[in-house]
Amino acid sequence: MFGGERYGKRVPNEREQRVIELVAQGLKNREVATAIGTTEHVVKNYLRVIYDKLGLWNRVELALWYEARKHEGTAQA
């Protein structure tokens, strides 16, 4: 868990990225489902895949991961 080894190396696809953004905004699964036009069950499946891809455990870690990446992007611009 040193020097970035904490997170998985796989990259979320576009749909997964949208789910990440919505969760990071504090939306609940039902609200995310409505926003992307699917069901709450599908959102839960997306989150399982996302957590696995990124090596995360929960939505708090996911929101922190998202914020860190967002700030990395603005620092490089």
C-alpha positions as CSV (number, residue, x, y, z in Angstrom):
1,M,0.0,0.0,0.0
2,F,2.8,2.3,-0.7
3,G,3.1,4.9,-3.5
4,G,-0.3,4.4,-5.2
5,E,-0.4,0.6,-4.8
6,R,-3.7,1.0,-2.9
7,Y,-5.9,1.4,-6.0
8,G,-6.5,-1.0,-8.8
9,K,-5.0,-0.3,-12.2
10,R,-8.1,-0.7,-14.3
11,V,-9.9,2.3,-15.7
12,P,-13.7,2.8,-15.4
13,N,-15.6,3.0,-18.7
14,E,-17.8,6.0,-19.6
15,R,-20.9,4.7,-17.9
16,E,-19.0,3.7,-14.7
17,Q,-17.4,7.2,-14.7
18,R,-20.9,8.8,-14.7
19,V,-22.0,6.6,-11.8
20,I,-18.8,7.6,-9.9
21,E,-19.5,11.3,-10.5
22,L,-23.1,11.0,-9.3
23,V,-22.1,9.0,-6.2
24,A,-19.3,11.5,-5.4
25,Q,-22.0,14.2,-5.5
26,G,-23.8,12.4,-2.7
27,L,-26.6,10.8,-4.7
28,K,-28.2,7.6,-3.4
29,N,-28.4,4.5,-5.6
30,R,-32.1,5.2,-6.4
31,E,-31.2,8.8,-7.5
32,V,-28.2,7.6,-9.5
33,A,-30.5,5.1,-11.3
34,T,-33.0,7.8,-12.1
35,A,-30.3,10.1,-13.4
36,I,-28.8,7.4,-15.8
37,G,-32.1,5.8,-16.7
38,T,-31.7,2.4,-15.2
39,T,-32.7,0.5,-12.0
40,E,-31.2,0.6,-8.5
41,H,-30.2,-3.0,-8.9
42,V,-28.1,-2.2,-12.0
43,V,-26.4,0.7,-10.1
44,K,-25.5,-1.7,-7.3
45,N,-23.9,-4.0,-9.8
46,Y,-22.0,-1.0,-11.4
47,L,-20.7,-0.1,-7.9
48,R,-19.5,-3.7,-7.3
49,V,-17.6,-3.7,-10.5
50,I,-16.2,-0.2,-9.9
51,Y,-15.0,-1.1,-6.4
52,D,-13.3,-4.1,-7.8
53,K,-11.7,-2.2,-10.6
54,L,-10.4,0.5,-8.4
55,G,-9.6,-1.6,-5.3
56,L,-12.0,0.3,-3.1
57,W,-14.4,-0.9,-0.4
58,N,-17.2,1.7,-0.2
59,R,-18.8,4.9,-1.6
60,V,-16.8,7.1,0.8
61,E,-13.5,5.8,-0.6
62,L,-15.0,6.1,-4.1
63,A,-15.9,9.8,-3.5
64,L,-12.4,10.4,-2.1
65,W,-10.8,8.7,-5.1
66,Y,-12.9,10.8,-7.5
67,E,-12.0,14.0,-5.8
68,A,-8.3,13.2,-5.9
69,R,-8.5,12.4,-9.6
70,K,-10.5,15.6,-10.3
71,H,-7.9,17.7,-8.5
72,E,-5.1,15.9,-10.3
73,G,-6.7,16.9,-13.6
74,T,-7.0,20.6,-12.7
75,A,-3.4,20.7,-11.4
76,Q,-2.1,19.4,-14.7
77,A,-4.2,21.8,-16.8
